[in-house]
Amino acid sequence: MMTLYEKLFDLKYRQGISTHELVRRFPEHIDRVNEVALLDIPENTLKELVPEKRILERLIGLKKQFQRMAWAGRNVEGIFS
């Protein structure tokens, strides 16, 4: 069973669903949709954009988790390059 983050990641990066459409589909999870949308932003840029350390650490952790998935051969082309 997929976690919400995995489902959002799959919809956004594998199926090409826009962030706007994800917000429409998951209005109760707008914060998580936004976090997934930020995953393709380089880490240094995230550090400049996200002032709250707790949120920044969560985003970087998610980014690394999904990088590992991509590197494990889960067919995520162009993400995190």
C-alpha positions as CSV (number, residue, x, y, z in Angstrom):
1,M,0.0,0.0,0.0
2,M,1.3,3.4,-0.9
3,T,1.7,6.3,1.5
4,L,0.0,9.6,0.7
5,Y,3.4,11.0,-0.2
6,E,4.1,8.1,-2.5
7,K,0.7,8.5,-4.2
8,L,1.2,12.2,-4.7
9,F,4.7,11.7,-6.0
10,D,3.5,9.0,-8.4
11,L,0.7,11.3,-9.7
12,K,2.9,14.3,-10.1
13,Y,6.1,12.9,-11.4
14,R,5.2,9.7,-13.1
15,Q,1.7,10.5,-14.4
16,G,2.3,14.2,-15.0
17,I,-0.6,15.5,-13.0
18,S,-0.2,19.3,-12.3
19,T,0.1,20.6,-8.8
20,H,-3.1,22.6,-9.4
21,E,-5.0,19.4,-10.2
22,L,-3.5,17.6,-7.2
23,V,-4.8,20.4,-4.9
24,R,-8.2,20.0,-6.5
25,R,-8.1,16.2,-5.9
26,F,-6.7,16.4,-2.4
27,P,-7.8,19.7,-0.8
28,E,-7.5,18.2,2.7
29,H,-3.8,17.5,2.0
30,I,-2.8,20.8,0.4
31,D,0.4,21.1,2.6
32,R,1.6,17.6,1.5
33,V,0.8,18.4,-2.1
34,N,2.8,21.6,-1.8
35,E,5.7,19.7,-0.3
36,V,5.7,17.1,-3.1
37,A,5.7,20.0,-5.6
38,L,8.8,21.4,-4.0
39,L,10.8,18.2,-4.4
40,D,12.2,19.0,-7.8
41,I,13.7,22.3,-6.5
42,P,17.5,22.0,-5.8
43,E,18.4,21.6,-2.2
44,N,20.4,24.9,-2.0
45,T,17.4,26.8,-3.4
46,L,15.1,25.1,-0.8
47,K,17.5,26.3,1.9
48,E,17.0,29.9,0.7
49,L,13.2,29.6,0.3
50,V,12.2,27.7,3.4
51,P,13.1,29.6,6.6
52,E,11.6,27.1,9.1
53,K,14.2,24.5,9.9
54,R,11.7,21.7,10.7
55,I,10.0,22.0,7.4
56,L,13.2,22.3,5.5
57,E,14.5,19.1,7.1
58,R,11.3,17.3,6.3
59,L,11.5,18.4,2.6
60,I,15.2,17.4,2.4
61,G,14.3,14.0,4.0
62,L,11.5,13.4,1.5
63,K,13.7,14.5,-1.4
64,K,16.3,11.9,-0.4
65,Q,13.7,9.2,0.1
66,F,12.3,9.7,-3.4
67,Q,15.8,10.0,-4.9
68,R,16.6,6.5,-3.5
69,M,13.3,5.3,-5.0
70,A,14.3,6.8,-8.4
71,W,17.8,5.3,-8.2
72,A,16.4,1.9,-7.3
73,G,15.0,1.7,-10.8
74,R,11.4,2.8,-10.2
75,N,11.3,4.6,-13.5
76,V,11.3,8.3,-12.5
77,E,13.1,10.0,-15.4
78,G,14.3,13.6,-15.2
79,I,13.5,14.0,-11.5
80,F,16.3,15.2,-9.2
81,S,18.8,15.4,-12.0
